[in-house]
Every structure is written in structure tokens, then in C-alpha cells.
Amino acid sequence: MPGVTQQAVGYPSLFLLVLLGALVPVIPTGVLVSSTSVVALHHNPFNLLLVFGTAALAAFLGDVALYWLGQRGMRSKNGSRWLDALRDRAPADRLAQARRGLENRRIPLLVLSRLVPGGRIPVMLACLMAKMPLRIFVRGNAPACLAWALTYQLVGILGGSLFPEPWQGVVAAVALTLLISGGPPVWRRLRGERGADEGDAPPAGTEDTEEGRARA
């Protein structure tokens, strides 16, 4: 009976949180999928299919709803807060890269955008700016959400398999998920700051030359 109660509460909560995370991209939905997979692995491995289906469906519906809201904002003269939120979360360089990639490979790019940290919003905004029909977006977003749910579920299974206790597996899965999702943005930021510092620094030997001229 406790297991049935846990499923009755856990899976609807997972669905709502992933759906909300797709609409408001500040919730770490990958962590939710991986940690829920750890619990399912330790209690009933067959529930992994239920976790996979719930997460993929919620992510798909959330993406479609956000794209539809973005389309409404594109057609409106005043835009919308959803469209503004997409623009605020799409750096100019990532958006330009997404628009270039969208010209040749639409569906593969949509799939990749779900797997690359921070790639979903720029690609979605590029699709909106290219006036991609909703049905085309849906066709590419479906395999993207399936691949996303499977990836983070595998992270959870890996973390859950390494430790005997569920809570230990959850901690390991959360750590792996945060490393996967947070590592690349931090690395890009560090590289950008290092490049800016090197660009601001004077060329080697400039200070000595100027000093020598002053003495002369």
C-alpha cells in the first residue's frame, strides 16, 4: 500500500514539475528525472518505464505549449512576456549559431538542443524567428524529448547502481546531473573571461618599449 501511495503522489508531481520546468526554464528537470529513476530502480525496476514515459510526455507538452505561446507573441504587435523571456535567455551568439544550424538540419538540431545544456531556448527562438510551423516543431521535438528523458534516466540508473541505499544513489545522480548540465556553461564562461582578459592585456613588450621611449 505505501508503494501505491508513493506512485500516486510521485508521478503526478514529476509530471507537473517537468511540465512547469519546460515552461519556466529555471527548474532543474534533469535532476528530477534522474533522482526519480534512482528511487524506481531500488523499489521496482519496471517503474522505470513509467518514469520515462511521464518525463518525456511532460517535457513534450511543455515545449509545445511554450512554442505555441511564443508564436502568439511573434504575431502580436506588443509581443508577450513568454517571448520576452525566451529572448532574455537566448544569448546572441547561441541564437546566431542556432539560426545557422536550422537552415540545414532542423530535426537533428531540435534533438541536440534538448541534450545540450542551455541549447533548448536559443533553438526554439530560432525556430520562432524562422516561422517554423507548429507541426514541424512537434515532429522534431518528440524524439528530442524521448532522447532527453532517456539520457537523464540513464544517469539516474548509473547513480543508483553504484550504491546500495536509495538516498546514496539519489545524491550520486544529482551530482552527475549537475555536473553534466552545469559544467559546460561554467567552462564557457571561464573561457570567455580568460579571453577578455587576454584581449585587454597589452601585447608583450609594449610596456618595456614605452618605458624605453620615455627614458630616451
Residue pairs with C-beta under 8 A, 6 or more apart in sequence:
3 43
3 44
6 43
7 47
7 50
10 36
10 39
11 50
11 51
11 54
14 32
14 33
14 36
14 51
14 54
14 55
14 58
15 54
15 55
15 57
15 58
16 58
17 27
17 29
17 32
17 58
18 29
18 32
18 33
18 54
18 55
18 58
18 59
18 62
19 58
19 59
19 61
19 62
20 27
20 62
21 27
21 28
21 29
21 32
21 62
22 29
22 58
22 59
22 61
22 62
22 63
22 65
22 66
23 62
23 65
23 66
24 85
25 89
25 120
25 121
28 177
28 178
28 181
29 55
29 59
30 148
30 152
30 155
30 177
30 180
30 181
31 173
31 174
31 177
31 178
32 55
33 51
33 55
33 149
33 152
33 153
33 156
34 152
34 153
34 155
34 156
34 159
34 173
34 174
34 176
34 177
35 156
35 170
35 173
35 174
35 177
36 51
36 55
36 156
37 48
37 51
37 152
37 153
37 155
37 156
37 157
37 160
37 173
38 156
38 157
38 159
38 160
38 166
38 169
38 170
38 172
38 173
39 166
39 170
40 47
40 48
40 50
40 51
41 48
41 156
41 157
41 160
41 161
41 169
42 160
42 166
42 169
43 166
48 153
48 157
51 153
52 149
52 150
52 153
55 149
55 152
55 153
56 145
56 146
56 148
56 149
56 150
57 145
59 114
59 145
59 148
59 149
60 141
60 142
60 145
63 120
63 124
63 141
63 144
63 145
64 134
64 137
64 138
64 141
66 82
66 86
66 124
67 124
67 127
67 128
67 134
67 137
67 141
68 134
69 80
69 82
69 83
70 80
70 82
70 83
70 86
70 124
70 125
70 128
71 128
71 134
72 80
72 82
73 79
73 80
73 82
73 83
73 84
74 83
74 128
74 129
74 131
83 128
86 121
86 124
86 125
86 128
87 125
89 121
90 98
90 121
90 122
90 125
91 122
94 118
94 119
94 122
95 122
95 125
95 126
97 122
98 109
98 113
98 119
98 122
98 123
98 125
98 126
99 126
99 129
99 130
101 109
101 123
102 109
102 123
102 126
102 127
102 130
102 132
106 127
106 132
106 136
106 140
107 139
107 140
107 143
109 123
109 140
110 123
110 127
110 137
110 140
110 141
110 144
111 140
111 143
111 144
111 147
112 119
112 144
113 119
113 120
113 122
113 123
113 124
113 144
114 120
114 141
114 144
114 145
114 147
114 148
115 144
115 147
115 148
115 151
116 184
117 180
117 181
117 182
117 183
117 184
117 185
118 184
118 185
127 137
152 177
155 173
155 176
155 177
155 180
156 169
156 173
156 177
158 172
158 173
158 176
159 169
159 170
159 171
159 172
159 173
159 174
159 175
159 176
160 166
160 169
160 170
160 172
160 173
161 169
162 168
162 169
162 172
163 169
163 172
